[in-house]
Amino acid sequence: MNFILQNLPDFLIGARNTLIYFAASFPLALLIGLILALMKTSRFTWLSTPAKIFIEVVRSTPIITQLFLVYYGLGAVLANYDLAYLLNAWVAGIAVLALNYAAYEAEVFRAGFLSVERGQTEAALSLGLTSRQNFFRIVLPQAVPLMIPPFVNDFIYMLKDSAIVSVISGTELTSVLRLAVFRHPSNTFPFFALALALYLLLSLPTSYVARFFERRLRAAL
């Protein structure tokens, strides 16, 4: 029990860093995903085609490959110009998590927008609303409650996928777990149990809060 208490501060730091990765990555993923969704549904080919290519490429390749490409590939390019200091495990991890999940959030946004009946848009435009007013007053309020469940799922997935940064020496909960297991190979179960408890502590409250707001939004419609 004593060695668990001795390692607990390191696990708490790992959990904190996991939250930092998420707090920096997920809002970026939502913002980029929204932009990609609007580009993909645009009638202009020069906007829709790059968005479609990006989404398909990102969704069809492993996130660890994307992480290596950014950290080692882009890092090598920056090193040639003496700019290697711009890229570290934090920057690479946040960037890859944000870009990877942006591709998925783009599809969530697109599905949410398409779920609103086109007749409502036509009615709003016929009443004199602009396309912008129609989007923010008609489409978005109805689409948001439908998008919350997949957003919550992706939030939980991102918390777990943040463990991927451990392969480039990023310090988060899983990397702390691996180090603790390496130091105490004879009794590893308590460390795995502690890491599991911390992951649950991070993800479950957010899931319940999101479901609460989802019910409130649905009731308000």
Summary of the structure (lengths in Angstrom):
residues: 221
radius of gyration: 21.0
end to end distance: 52.0
largest distance: 72.0
contacts: 689
relative contact order: 0.15
helix: 86%
strand: 0%
